[in-house]
């Protein structure tokens, strides 16, 4: 009688598929038809099923409830380890020592370290829980418990780093690869029955925090991470429905169905190459899934079958005898599987960084989405030689890029025209004469034939530099040694161009639209003379550095150039900023009437004030909603934002930040006239009321959006230093880009990245400055001034005590924040943010700035601290600098 497979795994060293059964027997198979290779008894039958298989150079590790076994791939026993302490072993994982040591655990209160080389038990460790499954992922060992928890174990100390409840009852399957862990499991639902959860839960092993789950409404039973694509996962149900999904975009998936008849899946495994899936079912069959027309299955044997070891596929290919048919079957099988993966992306082996990327909107638009030159130019299209000359190397050698460029520029166009001499239409040939060339060449690759694709697939066919000579209307182009020769002769006026950009057409797969990806060499655009190239890949919002070889490597199947950009080397490292010296700044000094600002402290810029590089200004802006978000509810109940809400600038305030009597006073406080309909004034957060932005009813002196924008543009190009809280969102909504060197964001000053939480302006004002702001509504002048004070406080502490004390200050602020939930406590039983009940008296801080502190009388808003300052006589390194 056939027996069901209790575990199945692909060999990581050989082309073999291994499986274990209920009676301790281990078998291996090879080839697309799953021909049997090895069969041996690894564990005594009374010990029950084989629980797990691992692979190393010496052979195959297997585990049952009371023993651990290592055998060679031909079935010869290397060692067999039993111990009285082995009571109910379930799982094992390699440790920090790699394949030389395994950690073995199970449903018992001890774990064991086993030396794989010697087959000896080296240490017995206490187990914090009963474990049913272990996977090595990232720098940790991930262990599943019998209660549905996942515990992260340090492979060095074997201590539990973190635990969380992944599923309410039981973890059925999980897999870890790189920095991600995905789990499937059961929970009790209707009538207290165990039902598979409709989600596969995802966790980031770097931050040890959950990520958005993978929706799987039929019940996620099995999961495997793709071995080559670190963010791709395959989730399966017991009924055979497979879902290929990107963990970074879990709502978009590709679904396939395994044909099962009167049975259900019991296990899922993926080959190390990512090109085959192995599935086991309750009918004792093992399937390798590839071509839908050639699905192979086999049954596990009951007893040993002595076999002569056959040759592997790679050995057959080397021999060259009888291998064509087997290779063809394997290629067909794996080709069909790769068609399934990611809509065909794997078929052409497209790296992840080249694939289609998509922004999923949230209710905040793109604000919470993590995103890692003009001039005269010549635009031309390449024309390739006739097909027959490119096919037959005896008639003509392979053309170079410079030859094709010359022929394309000087090509003759055939037209029909009227001939006065013949008095009839004749075929006319028009030929271009070139007088000069511009500093930038934009070239259309115009690849339309197979022969042209083969040219671009030639390594190093595209030159990094070309030289162009224009002489008497003729166009000459050189590359490589010819270019060096002309440069040494220095006889002709040759213009040298270097390749600075390539736009490539990427064909990710048969079921995906092709898209464009740019590779740009940013080195010529730097101010300093850099000899090394610095290529970067731009794929929508994905930007990453790449090597020159990767940028200029083309594949005829999926990556071909579309547009090339060459720039004259004379223009490299030359950035013309002279226009900034002639800016018309009169708009900054212009007044708009007596009602320009409601703020009594408003004071326009004096002619003696000259904003310039490093001149600090505090800024804050308020917005209104011009368009509501559009959402869609999918069939699985997921909420998806189709179009985010759109905000419009309503008010912008800019304050002086330098020393002087006018420090902290606004010189820009503009309300912006908005003509399009406003769907929500967001009064609670903006302080803007209906009618404030209408020229007919507003009590403010309204300005146009272009006027307000140009004021900020002038400050930007004058080199001012912008200080504020949460400025990236404000700048993005205003649609202005400010370099990081000109931005001081107090969100980032008072922030510890490891805490994963950024602090609000109101909380920082309360804890650091002892000020209650935003009590009723937001005011851009108040918010900008508060950000300015926070920056000045930071500078005072940093100048007086050093950066280390600033870091300690932030740690204490977070500590106090956790105590109060990062919210300003209520005063006198009123609402959060009510009026203060205590008097405020100034007390000099360490750096000499005036810091408000409480008087002794009154109800303290914040017991135990009077604003942060380093205590007198305490240096950095004391337990807590907060008093």
Secondary structure, 3 states (H helix, E strand, C coil): CCECEEEEEECCCCCCEEEEECCCEEEEEECCCCEEEEEEECCCHHHCCCCEEEECCCCEEEECCCEEEEECCCCCEEEEEECCCCCCEEEEEEECCEEEEEEEEECCCEEEEEECCCCEEEEEEECCCCEEEEEEECCEEEEEECCCEEEEEECCCCCEEEEEECCCCEEEEEEEECCEEEEEEEEECHHHCEEECCEEEEEECCCCEEEEEEECCCCCCEEEECCCCCCEEEEECCCCEEEEEECCEEEEEEEEECCCCCCCEEEEEECCCCCCEEEEECCCEEEEECCCCCCEEEEECCCCCCCCCCCCHHHHHHHCCCCHHHHHHHHHHHHHHHHHHHHHCHHHCCCHHHCCCCCCEECCECCCCCCCCCCCEEEEECCCCCHHHHHCCCCCCCCCHHHHHHHHHCCEEEEEEEECCCCEEEEEEEECCCCCCCCEEEEECCCCCHHHHHHHHCCCCCCCEEEEEEECCEEEEECHHHHHHHHHHCCCCCEEEEEEEEEEEECCCCCCCCEEEEEEECHHHCCCCCCCCCEEEEECCEEEEECHHHHCCCECCCEEEEEEEEEEHHHCCCCCCHHHHHCCCHHHHCCCCCCCCCCCCCCCCCCCCCCCCCCEEEEEEEEEEEECCEEEECCCCCEEEEECCEEEEEEEEEEECCCCCCCCCEEEEEEECCCCCCCECCHHHHCCCCCCCCCCCCCCCEECHHHHHHHHHHHHHCCCEEEECCHHHHHHHHCCCCCHHHEEEHHHHCCCHHHCCCCCHHHHHHHHHCCCCCCCCCCHHHHHHHHHHHHHHHHHHHHHHCHHHHHHHHHHHHHHHHHHCCCCCCCCCCCCCCCCCCCEEEEECCCCCEEEEECCCCCCCCCCCCCCCCCCCCCCCCCCCCC
